[in-house]
Every structure is written in C-alpha cells, then in structure tokens.
C-alpha cells in the first residue's frame, strides 16, 4: 500500500511540475502575442539589418558562391539573429519579474527553480519559432525557395538553438538585477556573437585570427545549419564551416548546437538555483 501511495504521489508531483512549466511558458507566449509593439520591434532589428547590409553590400560583393547572391547568403543569418534576440528575452523576463515582485510569487508556488527555468526557456523557444514563421514569409521575395520539408527541418534547429540562447539569457539574468543593466550587458554579448558567427561573411574567407574565433563561436554552427537547410543546393565548401580539410555537415552542426544548448541550459539551472 505504501509503495502504491508513493508511486501515486510521485506521479502527481510530476504532473504538477509539467503543468507548472506549461503555465510559465504559456504566460510568456501570451505576453508576446498580446504586445503588438514588441512583435514589431522584435522583427524590426533583423529586417533593418537585412535591408541595410543587403542593399549596401549586395552590389559590392555580388555572388558569394555559385548561384547564391549576398542577400540570399545573408538571409539565414538574419533568421539566426532574430532567434538570438528573441531567446534572450527569457532573461529580460526574469529580471522584469524580479523587479515587479512577480518572481517571488512564482518562487513560493509548488514549482522548483529548475521548472521555472524550463518554463521560461519553453516560452522563449515558442516565441522564436513564431517569429521565424513570420520572417519566412520574406524568403520567396529574396529568391530563397521554401518547401514543406525545409520548413520542417528548420523547426528542430530553431528550437535547439533557441533553447541554448535562452539558457544564456537566464544565466545573465541570474546575476543582473535591473532591466537597464541586462540590456546594456546583453548588447555587449549579442554583437560579438553576431559579427563572429558568419552572418555577414563566410567564415572561411576572413583573416586567420577572425576565422579561429568564429569557429570557436557556437552560434556559427547554428547559422551554418540554418543556411544549409535554406540554401541546400549551394556550395557548402564555399559557404560552410571548414575545419582543416573537413566541411561540417548539417548533422555535425546540429550536434554542436545541441551540446552548446545542453551546456547553457544546465548552467542556467545551476545559476538560477544558487541565487536568492
């Protein structure tokens, strides 16, 4: 009888934990959808970069690889930038909840801090997927062909990449107490990640020092994975990430991003559990 009671209690506890994670994640998605200015703002930055860099350098650079012009090369990187900025909102959300006292209410609820991290991560990942869907509308206009298979292939890449970047945001949020400080430090983190991830240039066609740093940047492999899916017929040796004589495949890119995401999410859970 005792064993059956323990099993039943354990099952109810798991059920409550899953429900708590769902509620936290659902709240984040509802807050995003209900705020039109936030939706427009989240899309404005990547679109601005696409227009400015695409229009500014497309004539100067021309064709990046066989059958791929600069705008087509840039577009997958812009998607990755949007995922990065969207995912870091998980950290901003925690800081805002702390400032307004809502985080304290969550902490006294029957949900562990790990559950809060997972809920915030799930909410940010769903936001990234929604924003990706909106930005994919531009693909045909830019000469990037889409198919149901390519869209389906993007979903796990975006989800895994967003999970890791959300973890990064939550790590920062564990040590930052104000939204202003988070946004300032976020910019310090975001811009090096963006400019050294092969978004604006092939990482194999830069100086040796920049090439080494870019290939140590985990976001580089997320950008390359998105680019391989959207530009599947392109010359991957020219556009991809080459280490020695080996050019990473989509599976290798996804494996690297998965390891990065698992590490950052684990670090976020550790950092969030040790803070007051």
PAZAPA-4460 file (N, C-alpha, C; in steps of 0.05 Angstrom, whole numbers, plus 32768, in hexadecimal, padded with zeros to 4 digits):
% residues 276
    n_x    n_y    n_z   ca_x   ca_y   ca_z    c_x    c_y    c_z   seq   type   mol
   8011   7FE8   8000   8000   8000   8000   8011   8019   8000     1      X     A
   8026   8018   8011   8038   802F   8012   8046   8034   7FF7     2      X     A
   804E   801F   7FEA   805B   8022   7FD0   8048   802E   7FBC     3      X     A
   802F   8025   7FBC   801B   8030   7FA9   8016   804D   7FAF     4      X     A
   8015   8055   7FC8   8011   8071   7FCF   8028   8082   7FC7     5      X     A
   8041   8077   7FCA   8058   8086   7FC2   8059   808A   7FA4     6      X     A
   8051   8075   7F96   8050   8077   7F78   803C   808B   7F6F     7      X     A
   8024   808A   7F7C   800F   809D   7F75   8018   80BA   7F7B     8      X     A
   8024   80BE   7F92   802E   80D8   7F9A   8043   80E2   7F87     9      X     A
   8055   80D0   7F7F   806A   80D8   7F6C   805E   80E0   7F51    10      X     A
   804A   80D1   7F48   803D   80D7   7F2F   802F   80F2   7F30    11      X     A
   8021   80F8   7F46   8014   8112   7F49   8028   8129   7F49    12      X     A
   803F   8124   7F56   8054   8138   7F58   805F   813E   7F3C    13      X     A
   8064   8129   7F2C   806D   812E   7F11   8059   813C   7F01    14      X     A
   803F   8135   7F04   802A   8142   7EF5   8028   8160   7EFC    15      X     A
   802B   8166   7F16   802A   8182   7F1F   8042   8192   7F14    16      X     A
   8059   8184   7F13   8071   8191   7F09   806E   8198   7EEB    17      X     A
   8064   8185   7EDC   8060   8189   7EBF   804B   819F   7EBB    18      X     A
   8036   819F   7ECB   8022   81B4   7EC8   802E   81CF   7ECF    19      X     A
   803E   81D0   7EE4   804B   81EA   7EEC   805D   81F4   7ED6    20      X     A
   806D   81E3   7EC9   807E   81EB   7EB3   806E   81F5   7E9C    21      X     A
   8058   81E7   7E96   8046   81F0   7E81   803A   820B   7E86    22      X     A
   8031   8210   7E9F   8025   822A   7EA6   8039   8240   7EA3    23      X     A
   8052   823C   7EAC   8067   8251   7EAA   806D   8257   7E8D    24      X     A
   8070   8241   7E7D   8075   8245   7E60   805E   8252   7E52    25      X     A
   8046   824A   7E58   802E   8254   7E4B   802B   8272   7E51    26      X     A
   8031   827A   7E6A   802F   8296   7E72   8042   82A7   7E60    27      X     A
   805A   829D   7E5B   806E   82AC   7E4B   8063   82AF   7E2F    28      X     A
   8058   829A   7E23   804D   829C   7E08   8036   82AF   7E06    29      X     A
   8024   82AE   7E1A   800D   82C0   7E1A   8016   82DD   7E1C    30      X     A
   8029   82E2   7E2D   8033   82FE   7E30   803F   8308   7E16    31      X     A
   804C   82F6   7E08   8058   82FE   7DEE   8043   8303   7DD9    32      X     A
   8030   82F1   7DD7   801B   82F4   7DC2   8009   830C   7DC7    33      X     A
   8004   8312   7DE0   7FF2   8329   7DE7   8000   8344   7DE5    34      X     A
   801A   8345   7DE0   8028   835E   7DDF   8031   8363   7DC2    35      X     A
   8021   8372   7DB3   8028   8376   7D97   8042   8386   7D93    36      X     A
   8047   8399   7DA5   805F   83A8   7DA2   8078   8397   7DA6    37      X     A
   8076   8383   7DB7   808C   8370   7DBB   8090   835F   7DA3    38      X     A
   807B   8356   7D97   807D   8346   7D7E   808A   8355   7D68    39      X     A
   8081   836E   7D64   808C   837F   7D4F   80A9   8385   7D55    40      X     A
   80AF   838C   7D6E   80CB   8392   7D76   80DD   837B   7D72    41      X     A
   80D4   8362   7D79   80E5   834B   7D76   80EC   8344   7D59    42      X     A
   80DA   834C   7D47   80DF   8347   7D2B   80EE   835E   7D1E    43      X     A
   80EC   8376   7D2A   80F7   838E   7D1D   8116   838C   7D1B    44      X     A
   8123   8383   7D31   8140   8382   7D31   814B   836F   7D1C    45      X     A
   8142   8356   7D1A   814D   8345   7D05   8146   834F   7CE9    46      X     A
   812E   835A   7CE5   8127   8365   7CCB   8138   837D   7CC4    47      X     A
   813E   838D   7CD7   814F   83A4   7CD2   816B   839B   7CCA    48      X     A
   8175   8387   7CD7   8190   837D   7CD0   818F   8371   7CB4    49      X     A
   8179   8363   7CAD   8177   8357   7C93   8177   836C   7C7D    50      X     A
   8167   8381   7C82   8165   8397   7C6E   8180   83A6   7C6C    51      X     A
   818B   83AE   7C83   81A3   83BE   7C82   81BB   83AF   7C77    52      X     A
   81C0   8397   7C81   81D7   8388   7C78   81D2   837C   7C5C    53      X     A
   81B9   8373   7C58   81B3   8367   7C3E   81B5   837C   7C28    54      X     A
   81A8   8393   7C2C   81A9   83A8   7C17   81C5   83B4   7C15    55      X     A
   81D2   83B6   7C2C   81EC   83C4   7C2C   8203   83B4   7C1F    56      X     A
   8202   8399   7C23   8218   8388   7C1A   8212   8376   7C03    57      X     A
   81F9   8373   7BFC   81F2   8360   7BE6   81FF   8368   7BCC    58      X     A
   81FF   8382   7BC5   820C   838A   7BAC   822A   8388   7BAE    59      X     A
   8235   838E   7BC6   8252   838D   7BC9   825D   8371   7BC9    60      X     A
   824E   835E   7BD6   8258   8343   7BD8   824F   8331   7BC1    61      X     A
   8235   8335   7BBA   822A   8325   7BA4   8225   8309   7BAC    62      X     A
   8230   82F6   7B9D   822B   82D9   7BA2   823F   82CF   7BB7    63      X     A
   8234   82C2   7BCC   8245   82B7   7BE1   824F   829C   7BDA    64      X     A
   823E   828C   7BCE   8244   8271   7BC4   8234   826C   7BAB    65      X     A
   8238   8255   7B9F   822A   824E   7B87   820C   824F   7B8B    66      X     A
   81FE   8262   7B7E   81E1   8263   7B80   81D6   8270   7B99    67      X     A
   81E8   827C   7BAA   81DF   8289   7BC3   81E9   82A5   7BC4    68      X     A
   81D6   82B9   7BC3   81DF   82D4   7BC6   81E1   82DC   7BE3    69      X     A
   81E9   82F4   7BE9   81EF   82FC   7C04   81D6   82FD   7C15    70      X     A
   81BF   8306   7C0A   81A7   8308   7C1A   819D   82EC   7C22    71      X     A
   819F   82D9   7C0F   8198   82BD   7C15   81AB   82B1   7C2B    72      X     A
   81C4   82B8   7C29   81D7   82AF   7C3D   81D1   82BB   7C59    73      X     A
   81C9   82D5   7C58   81C4   82E3   7C71   81AB   82DA   7C80    74      X     A
   8197   82D3   7C70   817C   82CE   7C7C   817C   82B8   7C92    75      X     A
   8189   82A1   7C8E   8189   828D   7CA4   8196   8298   7CBE    76      X     A
   81AB   82A9   7CBA   81B8   82B5   7CD1   81A6   82C8   7CE0    77      X     A
   8195   82D6   7CD1   8182   82E9   7CDD   816E   82D9   7CEE    78      X     A
   8165   82C2   7CE3   8153   82B1   7CF3   8160   82A9   7D0E    79      X     A
   817A   82A2   7D0D   8188   829A   7D25   818A   82B2   7D38    80      X     A
   818F   82CA   7D2E   8190   82E2   7D3F   8175   82E6   7D4D    81      X     A
   815F   82E2   7D3F   8145   82E5   7D4B   8141   82D0   7D61    82      X     A
   814A   82B8   7D5D   8148   82A3   7D71   8158   82AB   7D8A    83      X     A
   8170   82B7   7D85   8180   82BF   7D9C   8173   82D5   7DAC    84      X     A
   8169   82EA   7D9F   815D   8300   7DAD   8143   82F8   7DBB    85      X     A
   8134   82E6   7DAE   811B   82DD   7DB9   8120   82CB   7DD2    86      X     A
   8134   82BA   7DD0   813A   82A8   7DE6   8144   82B6   7DFF    87      X     A
   8154   82CB   7DFB   815D   82DA   7E12   8147   82E7   7E21    88      X     A
   812F   82E9   7E15   8118   82F4   7E24   8111   82E3   7E3C    89      X     A
   8119   82CA   7E3C   8114   82BA   7E54   8122   82C6   7E6C    90      X     A
   813B   82D0   7E68   8149   82DC   7E7E   813D   82F7   7E86    91      X     A
   8135   8307   7E72   8128   8321   7E78   810E   831C   7E88    92      X     A
   80FF   8307   7E81   80E6   8301   7E8E   80EB   82FB   7EAC    93      X     A
   8100   82EC   7EB2   8107   82E5   7ECE   810E   82FF   7EDD    94      X     A
   811E   8310   7ED1   8126   8329   7EDE   810E   833A   7EE3    95      X     A
   80FC   833C   7ED0   80E3   834C   7ED3   80D2   8341   7EE9    96      X     A
   80CE   8326   7EE9   80BE   831A   7EFE   80CA   831E   7F19    97      X     A
   80E5   831F   7F1B   80F2   8324   7F35   80ED   8341   7F3E    98      X     A
   80EF   8353   7F2B   80EA   8370   7F32   80CE   8375   7F3B    99      X     A
   80BA   8368   7F2F   809E   836D   7F35   8093   835B   7F4B   100      X     A
   80A5   8349   7F55   809C   8338   7F6B   808E   831E   7F63   101      X     A
   808A   831B   7F49   807B   8303   7F40   808C   82EA   7F43   102      X     A
   80A7   82ED   7F41   80B8   82D5   7F43   80B6   82C9   7F5F   103      X     A
   80B3   82DA   7F73   80B0   82D0   7F8F   8097   82BF   7F91   104      X     A
   8082   82C7   7F84   8069   82B8   7F84   806D   829C   7F77   105      X     A
   807C   829C   7F61   8081   8282   7F54   8092   8270   7F65   106      X     A
   80A5   827C   7F73   80B7   826C   7F84   80A9   825F   7F9B   107      X     A
   8093   826A   7FA5   8085   825E   7FBB   8070   824A   7FB1   108      X     A
   806C   8249   7F97   8059   8236   7F8B   8066   821A   7F8C   109      X     A
   8055   8205   7F89   8060   81E9   7F8A   806E   81E2   7F70   110      X     A
   8082   81F2   7F69   8092   81ED   7F51   80AF   81F3   7F57   111      X     A
   80C1   81E1   7F51   80DD   81E5   7F57   80E9   81FA   7F45   112      X     A
   8100   8204   7F4D   810E   8218   7F3D   8116   820C   7F22   113      X     A
   811C   81F3   7F22   8122   81E5   7F08   810A   81E6   7EF6   114      X     A
   80F2   81E2   7F02   80DA   81E3   7EF2   80D5   81FF   7EE7   115      X     A
   80DC   8214   7EF6   80D9   8230   7EED   80EC   8234   7ED5   116      X     A
   8104   822B   7ED7   8117   822E   7EC1   810D   8220   7EA8   117      X     A
   8103   8208   7EAB   80F8   81F9   7E94   80E0   8206   7E88   118      X     A
   80CF   8211   7E99   80B7   8220   7E8F   80BF   8239   7E80   119      X     A
   80D1   8249   7E8B   80DA   8261   7E7D   80E8   8259   7E62   120      X     A
   80F7   8244   7E62   8104   823B   7E4A   80F0   8232   7E35   121      X     A
   80DC   8223   7E3E   80C8   8219   7E2B   80B8   8231   7E1F   122      X     A
   80B2   8245   7E30   80A4   825C   7E26   80B4   826C   7E11   123      X     A
   80CE   826F   7E17   80E0   827E   7E04   80E3   826E   7DEA   124      X     A
   80E5   8254   7DEC   80E8   8243   7DD4   80CF   8245   7DC3   125      X     A
   80B7   8245   7DCF   809F   8248   7DBF   809E   8263   7DB2   126      X     A
   80A6   8278   7DBF   80A7   8292   7DB3   80BA   8293   7D9B   127      X     A
   80D1   8286   7D9E   80E5   8285   7D88   80D9   8276   7D70   128      X     A
   80CA   8261   7D75   80BE   8252   7D5F   80A9   8263   7D51   129      X     A
   8099   8271   7D61   8084   8283   7D55   8091   8299   7D44   130      X     A
   80A6   82A5   7D4E   80B3   82BA   7D3F   80C1   82B0   7D26   131      X     A
   80CC   8298   7D28   80D8   828B   7D10   80C3   8287   7CFB   132      X     A
   80AB   827E   7D03   8096   827A   7CF0   808E   8294   7CE2   133      X     A
   808E   82AA   7CF1   8087   82C4   7CE5   809D   82CD   7CD1   134      X     A
   80B6   82C9   7CD8   80CC   82D2   7CC7   80CF   82C0   7CAF   135      X     A
   80C6   82A7   7CB0   80C8   8295   7C99   80B6   829F   7C82   136      X     A
   80A3   82B0   7C88   8092   82BB   7C73   80A2   82CA   7C5E   137      X     A
   80B9   82D5   7C67   80CA   82E4   7C55   80DB   82D3   7C42   138      X     A
   80DE   82BA   7C49   80F1   82A8   7C3A   80EC   82A9   7C1C   139      X     A
   80D3   82A4   7C12   80CF   82A4   7BF5   80D6   82BF   7BE8   140      X     A
   80D2   82D5   7BF6   80D7   82EF   7BEB   80F5   82F4   7BE8   141      X     A
   8105   82E5   7BF7   8123   82E8   7BF7   8130   82D2   7BE5   142      X     A
   8120   82C2   7BD8   812B   82AE   7BC7   8133   8294   7BD5   143      X     A
   812A   8291   7BEE   812F   8279   7BFD   8117   8267   7BFC   144      X     A
   811A   8250   7BEF   8103   823E   7BEB   80FD   822F   7C05   145      X     A
   80E3   822D   7C0B   80DA   821E   7C23   80CA   8206   7C1A   146      X     A
   80CB   81F2   7C2A   80BA   81DA   7C26   80B2   81D0   7C42   147      X     A
   809C   81C0   7C44   8094   81B6   7C5E   80AB   81A7   7C6C   148      X     A
   80BB   8198   7C5C   80D1   818A   7C68   80E6   819C   7C75   149      X     A
   80EC   81B2   7C68   80FF   81C5   7C73   80F5   81D3   7C8C   150      X     A
   80DB   81DA   7C8B   80CF   81E7   7CA3   80CF   81D3   7CBA   151      X     A
   80C8   81BA   7CB5   80C8   81A6   7CCB   80E5   81A2   7CD6   152      X     A
   80F8   81A3   7CC4   8114   819F   7CCC   811E   81B6   7CDD   153      X     A
   8113   81CE   7CD9   811B   81E5   7CE8   8112   81E4   7D05   154      X     A
   80FB   81D7   7D09   80EE   81D8   7D24   8101   81CD   7D3A   155      X     A
   810C   81B5   7D37   811E   81AC   7D4D   8137   81BD   7D50   156      X     A
   8141   81C8   7D39   8159   81D8   7D3B   8153   81F2   7D4B   157      X     A
   813D   81FF   7D44   8136   8217   7D52   8130   8211   7D6F   158      X     A
   8122   81FB   7D75   811B   81F4   7D90   8134   81EF   7DA1   159      X     A
   8147   81E0   7D97   815F   81D9   7DA6   8170   81F2   7DA9   160      X     A
   8173   8202   7D94   8183   821A   7D96   8177   822E   7DAA   161      X     A
   815D   8231   7DA9   814F   8244   7DBB   8151   823A   7DD8   162      X     A
   8150   8220   7DDC   8153   8215   7DF8   816E   821D   7E04   163      X     A
   8183   821A   7DF4   819D   8222   7DFF   81A0   823F   7E04   164      X     A
   8196   8250   7DF1   8199   826D   7DF4   8187   8277   7E0A   165      X     A
   8170   826A   7E0E   815F   8271   7E25   816E   826B   7E3F   166      X     A
   817C   8255   7E3F   818D   824E   7E57   81A2   8263   7E5C   167      X     A
   81AE   826E   7E47   81C1   8284   7E4A   81B4   829C   7E56   168      X     A
   819C   82A3   7E4D   818E   82BA   7E58   8187   82B5   7E75   169      X     A
   8180   829D   7E7D   8179   8297   7E99   8191   8297   7EAB   170      X     A
   81A8   828F   7EA0   81C1   8291   7EAF   81C7   82AE   7EB6   171      X     A
   81C5   82C0   7EA2   81C9   82DC   7EA7   81B5   82E7   7EBB   172      X     A
   819C   82DF   7EB8   8186   82E9   7ECA   818A   82E0   7EE7   173      X     A
   8199   82CA   7EEB   819E   82C0   7F06   81B0   82D3   7F16   174      X     A
   81BF   82E3   7F07   81D3   82F5   7F15   81CD   8312   7F11   175      X     A
   81B8   8319   7F02   81B2   8335   7EFC   8197   833C   7F08   176      X     A
   8195   8354   7F15   817E   835B   7F24   816C   8370   7F16   177      X     A
   8175   837C   7F01   8164   8391   7EF4   8163   838C   7ED6   178      X     A
   814C   8394   7ECA   8149   8391   7EAD   815D   83A1   7E9E   179      X     A
   8163   83B9   7EA8   8176   83CA   7E9A   8192   83BD   7E98   180      X     A
   819A   83B2   7EAF   81B4   83A5   7EAF   81B5   838C   7E9D   181      X     A
   819E   837D   7E9D   819D   8366   7E8C   819E   836E   7E6E   182      X     A
   8190   8382   7E66   8190   838B   7E4B   81AC   8395   7E42   183      X     A
   81BA   83A3   7E55   81D5   83AC   7E4F   81E8   8395   7E4C   184      X     A
   81E8   8382   7E5F   81F9   836B   7E5D   81F1   8359   7E46   185      X     A
   81D7   8358   7E41   81CE   8347   7E2A   81DA   8351   7E10   186      X     A
   81DC   836B   7E0C   81E7   8375   7DF3   8205   836E   7DF2   187      X     A
   8213   836E   7E08   822F   8367   7E09   8232   834A   7E01   188      X     A
   821F   8339   7E08   8220   831C   7E01   8216   8317   7DE4   189      X     A
   8201   8325   7DDD   81F4   8320   7DC3   8206   8326   7DAB   190      X     A
   8211   833E   7DAB   821F   8347   7D93   8238   8336   7D8C   191      X     A
   8249   832F   7DA0   825F   831D   7D98   8255   8302   7D8E   192      X     A
   8240   82F7   7D9A   8235   82DE   7D91   822B   82E0   7D74   193      X     A
   821E   82F6   7D6E   8212   82FA   7D53   8228   82FD   7D3E   194      X     A
   823B   8310   7D43   824F   8317   7D2F   8264   8301   7D2C   195      X     A
   8266   82EF   7D3F   827A   82D9   7D3D   826C   82BE   7D39   196      X     A
   8254   82BE   7D2D   8246   82A5   7D28   8242   829F   7D0B   197      X     A
   824F   82AE   7CF9   824C   82A9   7CDD   8232   82B3   7CD2   198      X     A
   8225   82C6   7CDF   820C   82D1   7CD5   8211   82E2   7CBC   199      X     A
   8226   82F2   7CBD   822B   8306   7CA8   8241   82FE   7C95   200      X     A
   8250   82E9   7C9C   8266   82E1   7C8A   826B   82C3   7C8E   201      X     A
   8274   82B5   7C79   827C   8299   7C7D   8294   8297   7C8F   202      X     A
   8292   8286   7CA3   82A7   8285   7CB7   82C1   827A   7CAC   203      X     A
   82C0   826E   7C94   82D9   8263   7C88   82E7   8278   7C77   204      X     A
   82DC   8290   7C75   82E8   82A4   7C63   82F0   82BD   7C72   205      X     A
   82F9   82BA   7C8A   8301   82D1   7C9B   831E   82CD   7CA4   206      X     A
   8328   82E0   7CB3   8343   82DD   7CBE   8345   82C5   7CD1   207      X     A
   835D   82BB   7CD5   8360   82A2   7CE5   8356   82A6   7D02   208      X     A
   835B   82BD   7D0E   8353   82C2   7D2A   8334   82C2   7D2C   209      X     A
   8327   82D0   7D1A   830A   82D2   7D1A   82FE   82B6   7D14   210      X     A
   830B   82A8   7D02   8301   828D   7CFB   8301   827A   7D14   211      X     A
   8317   827B   7D23   8319   826A   7D3A   8304   8271   7D4F   212      X     A
   8301   828B   7D54   82ED   8294   7D68   82D1   828C   7D5F   213      X     A
   82CB   8290   7D45   82B0   8289   7D3A   82AA   826C   7D3D   214      X     A
   82BE   825B   7D39   82BA   823E   7D3A   82B9   8234   7D57   215      X     A
   82C0   8245   7D6A   82BD   823E   7D86   82A2   8248   7D91   216      X     A
   8294   8258   7D81   827A   8263   7D89   8264   824F   7D82   217      X     A
   8256   8244   7D97   8241   8230   7D91   822B   823A   7D7F   218      X     A
   8225   8254   7D80   8210   825F   7D6F   8217   825C   7D51   219      X     A
   8231   825B   7D4B   8239   8257   7D2F   822C   823E   7D23   220      X     A
   822B   8229   7D33   8220   820F   7D29   8202   8210   7D28   221      X     A
   81F5   8220   7D38   81D9   8224   7D36   81D2   8233   7D1C   222      X     A
   81E1   8248   7D16   81DE   8257   7CFD   81E2   8245   7CE5   223      X     A
   81F8   8235   7CE7   81FE   8223   7CD0   81E8   820E   7CCC   224      X     A
   81DD   8204   7CE2   81C7   81F0   7CE0   81AF   81FC   7CD2   225      X     A
   81A7   8214   7CDA   8190   8222   7CCD   8197   8227   7CB0   226      X     A
   81AF   822F   7CAA   81B7   8235   7C8E   81B7   821C   7C7D   227      X     A
   81C0   8205   7C88   81C0   81EC   7C79   81A4   81E3   7C72   228      X     A
   8191   81E8   7C84   8176   81E0   7C7E   8169   81F2   7C69   229      X     A
   816D   820C   7C6C   8160   821F   7C59   816E   8220   7C3E   230      X     A
   8188   821C   7C3E   8197   821D   7C25   81A3   8201   7C1F   231      X     A
   8192   81ED   7C20   819B   81D2   7C1F   81AB   81CA   7C06   232      X     A
   81A6   81D8   7BF0   81B4   81D1   7BD8   81CE   81E0   7BD4   233      X     A
   81D5   81F2   7BE7   81EC   8203   7BE3   8206   81F4   7BE9   234      X     A
   821C   8201   7BE2   8237   81F5   7BE6   823E   81F7   7C04   235      X     A
   823B   81E2   7C12   823F   81E3   7C2F   825D   81E7   7C36   236      X     A
   826F   81DF   7C24   828B   81E4   7C29   8292   8201   7C29   237      X     A
   8284   8210   7C18   8288   822D   7C17   827A   823C   7C2D   238      X     A
   8262   8233   7C34   8252   8242   7C48   8253   8236   7C64   239      X     A
   825A   821D   7C66   8259   820F   7C80   8271   8215   7C92   240      X     A
   8273   8204   7CA7   8288   8206   7CBA   829C   81F0   7CB5   241      X     A
   82B4   81F7   7CAD   82C9   81E3   7CA7   82DE   81E3   7CBD   242      X     A
   82E3   81CB   7CC8   82F7   81C8   7CDD   830C   81B5   7CD1   243      X     A
   8323   81C1   7CCA   8337   81B1   7CBC   832D   81AB   7CA0   244      X     A
   832B   8191   7C99   8320   8189   7C7F   8303   8180   7C82   245      X     A
   82F8   8183   7C99   82DD   8178   7C9E   82C9   818F   7C9F   246      X     A
   82B3   818D   7C8F   829E   81A1   7C90   8286   8195   7C9F   247      X     A
   827E   81A3   7CB4   8269   8198   7CC5   824F   8193   7CB6   248      X     A
   8242   817D   7CBD   8228   8177   7CB1   8212   8182   7CC3   249      X     A
   81F9   8180   7CB9   81E2   8189   7CC9   81E1   8179   7CE3   250      X     A
   81E6   815F   7CE2   81E4   814F   7CFA   81F9   8157   7D0F   251      X     A
   8211   815E   7D05   8227   8166   7D18   8220   8181   7D23   252      X     A
   8216   8194   7D13   820E   81AE   7D1D   81F9   81AB   7D33   253      X     A
   81E5   819A   7D2E   81CF   8197   7D41   81DA   818A   7D5B   254      X     A
   81ED   8177   7D58   81F8   816A   7D70   8207   817F   7D81   255      X     A
   8217   8190   7D74   8225   81A5   7D83   8212   81B8   7D91   256      X     A
   81FD   81C0   7D83   81EA   81D2   7D8E   81DB   81C5   7DA6   257      X     A
   81D6   81AB   7DA3   81C8   819C   7DB8   81D9   819B   7DD1   258      X     A
   81F3   8195   7DCE   8205   8195   7DE5   8207   81B0   7DF2   259      X     A
   8209   81C5   7DE1   820A   81E0   7DEC   81F0   81E7   7DFB   260      X     A
   81D9   81DF   7DF0   81C0   81E5   7DFD   81BD   81D7   7E18   261      X     A
   81C5   81BD   7E18   81C3   81AE   7E31   81D5   81BA   7E46   262      X     A
   81ED   81C3   7E3E   81FF   81CF   7E51   81F5   81E9   7E5D   263      X     A
   81EA   81FA   7E4B   81E0   8214   7E54   81C7   8211   7E65   264      X     A
   81B5   81FE   7E5D   819D   81F9   7E6D   81A4   81EE   7E89   265      X     A
   81B7   81DC   7E8A   81C1   81D1   7EA3   81CD   81E7   7EB5   266      X     A
   81DC   81F9   7EA8   81E9   820F   7EB7   81D3   8222   7EC1   267      X     A
   81BE   8226   7EB2   81A8   8237   7EBA   819A   822C   7ED2   268      X     A
   8195   8211   7ED2   8188   8204   7EE8   8199   8206   7F01   269      X     A
   81B3   8201   7EFE   81C6   8203   7F15   81C6   8220   7F20   270      X     A
   81C9   8234   7F0F   81CB   824F   7F18   81B1   8259   7F24   271      X     A
   819A   8250   7F19   8180   8259   7F24   817A   824D   7F3F   272      X     A
   8184   8234   7F43   817F   8227   7F5C   8191   8231   7F73   273      X     A
   81A7   823D   7F6C   81B9   8246   7F81   81B5   8263   7F89   274      X     A
   81A5   8271   7F7A   81A0   828E   7F80   8188   8290   7F93   275      X     A
   8187   82A6   7FA2   8171   82AC   7FB4   8158   82B5   7FA5   276      X     A
***
